[in-house]
């Protein structure tokens, strides 16, 4: 009788262990803690977290790409040749990188940042003017004036859009 009892006890223990481990995912992080999906059939929590965090962070555009777009707009209006376009794109890219560093500097006050960016803008203009002829410098100044106006109207449109959106939400 003793061997039969020990065999039954062993079988009973194995069945209970198998049932418990199946409910808790057999070590595969499936089971109760995985939204009810079976082994490997559902979304993993780390995958869900990755999807939630990526849309909240806007994609950063490389400064080279932004500088290239500006130079492409500038080319016909200022009559740039290819060598001038490449040199000016490099100057603009360097300037944008430096501006990003200045803006991220937390030890500077707002007034200091404005002064530093103004100085950077003047230095960038001097570097660009070094690549241009006197006639092109005049065209460049006109282009930059128009370019600043376009930027101001875009930012104003964004503000108007946000205000309109907030008014709609309030109603």
Secondary structure, DSSP 4 states (H G I P E B T S, - for coil): -HHHHHHHHHHHHHHHHHHHHHHTGGGSS-STTTTT--TTTS--HHHHHHHHHHHHSPPPPPHHHHHHHHHHHHHHHHT--HHHHHHHHHHHHHHHHHHHHHHH-SSS-HHHHHHHHHHHHHHHHHHHHHTS-HHHHHHHHHHHHHHHHHHHHHHHHHHHHHHHHHHHHH-
